[in-house]
Each structure stands twice: as structure tokens, then as C-alpha cells.
Amino acid sequence: MARHLPLDHFCPWREEAEELRERLTTLEAKTAALERHVFGRKAERLPTVQQLLRGEQTGEDTEARRQQALDKRRQRAARRAEAPTRQVHHPVPEQLRVCPGCGGRDLEPLGQGRTTVVYEYIPARFEKQLHVQETLACACGQGVVTAPAPPKVVDRGEYGPGFIAHVVGSKCADAMPLHRLARRLERGGVPMSRSTLTDLFHLAAEVLSPVFVRLLQHIARAEVVWADETPVRVLDVKKTSLGYLWTFLTQNDKGEWLIGYRFSMGRAGKTPKDVLGGTTGSLVVDAYTGYNSVTVPSGRVRVGCWAHVRRKFFDALSKTPEAQTVLDYIVALYRVEHEVLKANLVRTLAHRALRQQKSRPVLEALHAYLTQQQPLHLPKGPMGQALTYALNQWQALCRFVDDERLPLDNNRSEGALRKVALGRKNFLFVGHEAAGENLAGLYALVATCEVNGINPEEYLADVLLRVQTHPNSRLDELLPHEWKRLRAADSS
């Protein structure tokens, strides 16, 4: 009778073959993802959850979207109506001052005339101001009185707060490199060098540093904080080194967003610890271990990001059709959030109840499916890695069910870094570590202004003059959201 020997006895290379097959599957998936990203049609790329839910809309949802679009057009029309208006009068030329009926010239005005509306762009104008301080002398010959000097950001400074605010806004809000801004100023008749603009930018950061430091302190004290990081090149001798710009943001009870940034020369957990160390609450982040310094063994509770999970399974989809089932489960979680948003129940007890009623069963079914699929796929293949990522993060991914304040993903902080990514493409690098710190601080003030509907240049021009004499005990009044509220109260 023949004796059956183990398969390994005949295939000593079996482990090597399995490893090669695993590597081949991984490389094929990476190649497919790269081709899809570079050459693929838009439909082949990862669609947003909003796009998928939009395709499921009922007639009632479509009507609601149509009404929202109409309201948005009306708001824009109202803003146009508030634009500065200047009347330009066009008299009838002398050769046309003849009656077409009788040929007479005895013509009188008829009403206000015909009106035509034209929206025109008036180029920004920079001017050199000569401030003349009146000086009065007494008849007794013993006393002289002089009018106060105009307020300045710094003593003997030649540039006003509005100009400095424009420099900061151009770089931080519009991602314009300072050498490009210098050329634009030259076209406007103002001779300007890039080095002067650089000095003004760093001067603004130095003056405003108490404000953006306080802003980051407010964010660190919040119960729920979003965080993320992105690389930024730093100029070094004959090369560039890699620094990182971190964002930390939160939403207060009034629905106002506060966005802070911090620059560092490394990606280690020191920066999260410096910002959030010793605080408690929830931290919404991806799986990066650099945030462990403030989440384990004590500190903030880590909240996972379903958007990261969804991307990993989408990358595996080209080689593993089973990933589509996971993607459908994740969309079901977002469908509940969409329902809450339509009902205007976000961050209420009803929001939590709906999550526990509808989202929890989806999570239970998804966990069972992930556990079932894990042994069926190569651990280092794209599907295996996606499964491992989701199951390792499972507890953090499920925390949103029991707290209506927690989001499903970390997209808010990723959105806050898009401004940084655009600037990175335009001005490529920062000059040194201190320049990165200044850029981070000014980014924070500009981003917080924009997310709260504040004109950042108007805000900066005002605060640049006030911050140096403002009482430190009332420094919160100069934070963008508080500044807006106080201005609204003063104008009412």
C-alpha cells in the first residue's frame, strides 16, 4: 500500500512560491491603483459618499437640493446688490441732440434716464500716504502741541496694517509665493522686493503670535479634536529636508470651527504631545502611531476614520470583488448620517438614538463579514491589508455610535490641510524651521477666518494694530470667531 507523504515533502519551495504570489498580487494591485489614478476616467476613481448618496435621492430629496441651489443663487444676488455702487452719467452727445420727429433742438430731460448695470473690476490700488501731523504753538512762546502720529504695527515702520494683512492673505489664503506677489505689486506701481515682503510676513507672525498660540490652546481644551499632518519641504544647505505641518481643529458649542496648525521638523509623537498632552476627550485621527503619545495608556480616546478604511477597500476592489460588500456596508453608515443631516438632528440625542438603531446593526454585520473574509486572503495582499487595518482599528471605528459629537471620519482635518498642499505646490518649501512655525501660526488665523465667513485681510488689519496694547486677560476677544461676534454686536 502506497504511503502518502506530506505535500511539503515534495514541494520544498512552497513557502517561497506563496511569498512570491503574495508579492505579485500586491504589486498588481498597486499598479492598477496607479494606472487608475493617472490614466483612469473620473468614474474609475473613488467616488465620494455624497456622490453615491446623491444617486439614491428620491423626488423629495431632489426638490430639496433644487431649493438649496435656488437659495444659494439668491444669496449671491443679494451680495451683488450690496456691492459698492458708482453712478456713471452718459449725456447725449451734441450731434444727437436733435428730435427725430421735427428736427428741433428744444429737448428736456425725461425722467431719470435709462439704466444699464455693468459689473466692472477696478484693480487694487496701493498708495503712498503722507501723514501730516498738525503742530500748534502758543502765543506765549512756551508751548507746542502736535497731533498724534498715525497708528503703526511697529515703530518707524513704513508699511500700514492693511498692506501687511494683504501680504499675509496673499500667501496663506491664496497660496501665492511672495516673489509672485512682488511682481504684482510692481505692476501696481509699488517697487517691492521679495525680501521686504518676507520680512513683513514674519513681522506679522511675531506680532500675532499671542493670538494664534491662544487659538491652539482653546482647541486643545475641547472635548473633541480632529488631527492630521502633512509633509513640507524645508530649505537646507544644498538640499531640502522634510518637515511636517500638523493641524488640530474643533467645533465649539455655537457651531464655530477653530483651526490650528503646528510645524515640526519630524513626524514623531512629540508634536501631538506638546499640543494635546495632559488633556482629555476624544481625538479623531487615522491609524498613525504618532498619536499614541496622547491616547495610550491614558489621555484622549482615539476615534477611527471610516474614510481611510473605505479607501483601502477601494484600492483592493480591482483584484478582489469581495471588497464591494465592505464598501456597501460603509455607505450604509454614511446613509444614516445623511438622514440625520436632512432632519437637522446633528449632534442631538436623536442623532445618537438613530445611530444605535440603524448604524449598530450595520457594524455588527460588517464585523462578521470582515472576520469571515480575513482567513481567505493573503495577509500582505491589498485585501488582506485592508481587512487587517479595519479589524485592528475596530474599537476606535465604532466609538461614534455612542457619542453624537463624534464624526465617522477625519475628512475635516484632511480638508484643513488642502490649503497647505496648495501652498506646497506653489512655493515648494519654507526657508527654515522658524519660517515654518510662522507659516503655521498665520495659516491658523486665516483658515479660522475663512471657515467662519470672515474676510481674513480685514481681520488681520484690525488685530495687527490692537494686539500689542490689548489686555492679555481679554486676548480671547481677538480670536477670529470672537472678533466677528463682537463686531456684529457693536454694529447692531
Disulfide bonds with the S-S distance in Angstrom:
none
